Amino acid sequence: MSENTEVVVIGGGYAGVMAANRLTSRDDVNVTLINPRPSFVERIRLHQLVAGTHDAVVDYRKVLGERVRLVVDTVNRIDAPGRALTLESGATVHYDHLVYAVGSGSADPRVPGAAEFAHPIATLEDARRLRPAVEAASPKAPLTVVGAGPTGIETAAELAEQGHTVTLLCGGLLGPYLHARGRRSVAGRLAALGVTVLDGPGTKVTAVTADAVRLADGRELPSEVTVWTAGFGVPDLAARSGLSTDALGRLLTDETLTSVDDPHIVAAGDSAAPSDLPLRMSCQAAIPLGARAADTVLSRIAGERPATLNQAFAGQCISLGRGAGIFQFAHRYDVAVGFHIGGRPGAKLKEFVCKGIVEHLAGEGHKPGAYRLHKVSGGSRRQQQLLRSEHAEPPATAEHAV
């Protein structure tokens, strides 16, 4: 009788949990999930943790299948030739196949004073450190949120709804992903909550102090608590382990999510860069990528050719406090269209999505292989991107992206 195949998943976020659960569809596969935390983090609720409206964690036994072995530890190095992992605890874990799903966190802001005086919100630990600072601030004390992507918008709205005086610094455009109609809807809701929105290139932050932020246009704004949501980075585990990565540190893969260096390693979620054309960092991409990565591993175990990526998107869902939200619809290739659902229906839809994500993961744990959304085709535009990237000549200088 042949021995079981050992598959290890690094990272217990949206992509990692989906991949681990799906891999248990074969009885001859042993699945180990390595994660530094003992609980699953609902990252899309971290802004609620900061405001005190949700704890943003779920017991892993609610989302992981019974056959997934959870190891609470941190991977320090991947020995790809030896197919082994060195853990922070000193232990060594061997694998036949590896799923690299380490996720993302806060990027180095590279702005004087930001690392010392601004609070990131990309991880559970970040949000838990920020919560007491917010609680200690008086309602009239100025709170500043830097960055006007979904995280910045959600955080600003949540804090304003709690009665805080909030300024949102866009550093450019409010909600860059949004269609103009959706952007107007978000701006209206933020105004109703009393959020001061400062946009345009002059609102880029050039320095942060203990009680103020300085802007590119020369203004200095008082800020008792500064929340930094501008930009995300990925762990450098792949680069430290000698694997090929893109400029941000995401693992370079082909369109089956297989590492360009090693057929025994696949990647999923924010830390994957298929064909050096990574998808938008989001839970909406992470879960299907986790399923696709698992399918690639299962195909290799079965001696079959893995299918290629054909990711489809639905849009972007943003909460605007507990009383409102927006679902910005998009083409399957992830470009916003003119239709959105806002207000109270938008809030209900956002909450439905948040709960549905946990249910998707739990459902895959109970019945591996049940998830099918990663097989909904959205790949036609991606194929065009791939063709363009193959034939494009590198530009002489960087230009503003339209």
FIVODREN-452180 format. One record per residue (C-alpha): x, y, z. Coordinates in steps of 0.1 Angstrom, whole numbers, plus 5000, padded with zeros to 4 digits. Layout:
REM FIVODREN-452180
X:Y:Z
...
***
This chain:
REM FIVODREN-452180
5000:5000:5000
5014:5034:4990
5019:5061:5016
4996:5091:5017
5006:5124:4999
5016:5151:5024
5003:5186:5014
5011:5216:5035
4993:5250:5033
5012:5280:5047
4987:5306:5058
4952:5303:5073
4934:5332:5057
4907:5331:5030
4929:5314:5004
4946:5290:5027
4915:5277:5044
4897:5272:5011
4927:5253:4997
4932:5232:5028
4895:5222:5030
4894:5213:4993
4925:5192:4994
4907:5168:5018
4885:5156:4990
4910:5128:4985
4913:5102:5013
4949:5095:5004
4960:5131:5011
4971:5144:5045
4966:5181:5048
4985:5204:5073
4977:5241:5077
5004:5262:5093
4993:5296:5107
5007:5319:5133
4973:5325:5150
4950:5300:5166
4918:5316:5152
4906:5325:5118
4907:5363:5111
4878:5379:5092
4901:5405:5078
4872:5423:5060
4858:5431:5095
4890:5446:5110
4876:5481:5107
4846:5469:5129
4870:5456:5155
4886:5491:5157
4852:5506:5162
4841:5480:5186
4812:5465:5165
4828:5430:5158
4857:5410:5172
4867:5399:5136
4877:5363:5146
4861:5329:5141
4871:5296:5157
4890:5275:5131
4869:5245:5138
4840:5264:5124
4857:5269:5090
4882:5240:5088
4874:5205:5078
4879:5178:5104
4908:5162:5084
4929:5194:5083
4956:5194:5109
4962:5229:5123
4997:5238:5134
5000:5272:5152
5035:5283:5142
5053:5305:5117
5073:5293:5087
5108:5309:5087
5121:5292:5055
5111:5270:5026
5137:5245:5016
5123:5238:4981
5149:5212:4970
5145:5193:5002
5107:5199:5003
5108:5209:5039
5098:5239:5060
5117:5253:5090
5093:5267:5117
5099:5294:5142
5095:5268:5170
5125:5249:5156
5105:5221:5141
5108:5208:5105
5078:5199:5084
5082:5179:5052
5058:5180:5023
5051:5165:4989
5032:5196:4977
5031:5230:4992
5004:5258:4989
5019:5292:4995
4990:5314:5009
5008:5338:5033
4985:5367:5025
4994:5404:5029
4999:5430:5055
5008:5467:5058
5034:5480:5034
5063:5500:5047
5048:5536:5044
5083:5551:5037
5069:5584:5050
5088:5601:5079
5072:5594:5112
5045:5570:5098
5060:5538:5112
5064:5555:5146
5032:5575:5150
5006:5561:5126
4985:5529:5132
4982:5503:5105
4951:5482:5103
4960:5453:5080
4963:5426:5106
4944:5414:5137
4973:5426:5159
4973:5460:5142
4936:5464:5148
4938:5453:5184
4965:5478:5191
4946:5506:5175
4913:5499:5194
4925:5513:5228
4939:5544:5211
4905:5551:5195
4887:5544:5228
4909:5568:5246
4903:5596:5221
4875:5621:5230
4847:5626:5204
4860:5660:5194
4897:5649:5191
4908:5648:5154
4912:5614:5140
4929:5610:5106
4926:5581:5082
4952:5580:5055
4942:5562:5023
4909:5561:5005
4906:5526:4992
4880:5503:5007
4898:5499:5041
4902:5536:5045
4867:5544:5035
4852:5517:5058
4874:5528:5088
4865:5564:5084
4828:5557:5082
4828:5533:5111
4847:5557:5134
4825:5587:5124
4794:5567:5131
4807:5561:5166
4808:5599:5170
4845:5606:5163
4857:5636:5143
4873:5621:5113
4893:5634:5083
4899:5610:5053
4930:5618:5033
4928:5604:4998
4962:5612:4985
4945:5613:4951
4910:5600:4942
4884:5588:4967
4877:5551:4960
4899:5547:4929
4881:5515:4919
4846:5530:4920
4827:5542:4890
4820:5580:4892
4784:5573:4902
4795:5550:4930
4821:5575:4941
4794:5602:4945
4773:5579:4965
4802:5571:4989
4811:5608:4992
4775:5617:5001
4774:5591:5028
4807:5602:5043
4795:5638:5043
4763:5628:5061
4784:5611:5087
4805:5642:5092
4837:5628:5076
4859:5655:5061
4872:5641:5028
4904:5657:5014
4913:5645:4979
4937:5654:4951
4975:5650:4947
4981:5677:4973
4966:5655:5000
4994:5629:4999
5010:5626:5034
5046:5637:5036
5052:5633:5073
5034:5621:5105
5041:5634:5140
5026:5624:5174
4998:5650:5170
4997:5660:5133
5001:5650:5096
5018:5671:5070
5005:5672:5034
5022:5676:5000
5005:5710:4995
5021:5723:5027
4991:5720:5051
4996:5705:5086
4965:5689:5101
4961:5681:5138
4956:5644:5145
4954:5627:5178
4951:5593:5162
4964:5586:5127
4953:5554:5109
4974:5542:5080
4955:5522:5053
4976:5533:5023
4991:5503:5006
4997:5466:5013
5028:5445:5012
5034:5407:5014
5057:5387:5036
5092:5381:5022
5092:5344:5029
5094:5334:4993
5122:5358:4985
5141:5348:5016
5137:5312:5005
5153:5318:4971
5121:5315:4951
5112:5339:4922
5090:5368:4931
5076:5400:4916
5088:5434:4927
5064:5434:4957
5075:5399:4968
5046:5378:4955
5055:5343:4944
5058:5342:4906
5036:5314:4891
5022:5303:4858
4985:5303:4850
4980:5271:4870
4993:5290:4900
5024:5268:4900
5057:5283:4910
5080:5291:4880
5108:5274:4901
5092:5243:4914
5062:5222:4903
5056:5211:4939
5048:5246:4950
5016:5265:4941
5004:5299:4954
4971:5315:4962
4956:5347:4974
4974:5381:4979
5009:5365:4978
5005:5350:4943
5016:5367:4910
5004:5345:4882
5023:5353:4850
5035:5385:4868
4999:5398:4864
4985:5395:4900
4949:5399:4906
4935:5427:4929
4943:5419:4965
4909:5410:4980
4890:5382:4997
4870:5381:4964
4901:5369:4946
4916:5349:4975
4889:5323:4979
4887:5313:4942
4925:5313:4940
4926:5290:4970
4902:5266:4953
4922:5268:4920
4955:5261:4938
4940:5231:4955
4927:5218:4922
4961:5222:4907
4977:5201:4934
4949:5174:4932
4954:5173:4894
4991:5167:4898
4985:5139:4924
4960:5123:4899
4985:5126:4871
4963:5150:4852
4970:5184:4836
4959:5213:4858
4934:5238:4845
4945:5274:4840
4932:5305:4858
4900:5321:4846
4891:5344:4875
4858:5363:4874
4850:5393:4896
4816:5408:4906
4827:5442:4919
4836:5458:4952
4816:5458:4984
4822:5486:5010
4805:5491:5043
4798:5528:5052
4791:5523:5089
4764:5500:5102
4736:5519:5085
4748:5520:5049
4771:5505:5023
4777:5501:4986
4780:5472:4962
4798:5485:4931
4791:5462:4902
4818:5455:4877
4827:5436:4845
4839:5401:4851
4874:5413:4844
4872:5437:4874
4864:5471:4859
4836:5490:4876
4804:5498:4857
4778:5525:4863
4754:5504:4884
4757:5501:4922
4734:5493:4952
4738:5518:4980
4723:5530:5013
4706:5505:5036
4703:5478:5009
4740:5482:5003
4747:5476:5040
4725:5445:5041
4742:5432:5010
4777:5438:5025
4767:5419:5057
4753:5391:5036
4786:5389:5017
4806:5389:5049
4785:5361:5064
4785:5342:5031
4823:5341:5030
4825:5322:5062
4797:5299:5051
4816:5292:5018
4847:5282:5038
4827:5261:5063
4807:5245:5034
4839:5234:5017
4851:5220:5050
4820:5199:5054
4818:5189:5017
4852:5192:4999
4847:5201:4963
4814:5218:4968
4827:5253:4959
4824:5261:4922
4826:5298:4918
4863:5297:4907
4851:5279:4876
4829:5308:4864
4848:5322:4835
4861:5357:4835
4893:5349:4817
4888:5365:4782
4902:5399:4793
4930:5381:4812
4940:5363:4780
4942:5396:4762
4964:5410:4790
4987:5379:4787
4990:5384:4750
4998:5421:4754
5024:5414:4781
5041:5389:4759
5045:5413:4730
5049:5446:4749
5082:5464:4749
5092:5479:4783
5085:5516:4784
5114:5540:4785
5098:5560:4813
5070:5554:4838
5038:5572:4829
5006:5580:4847
4981:5552:4845
4948:5562:4831
***
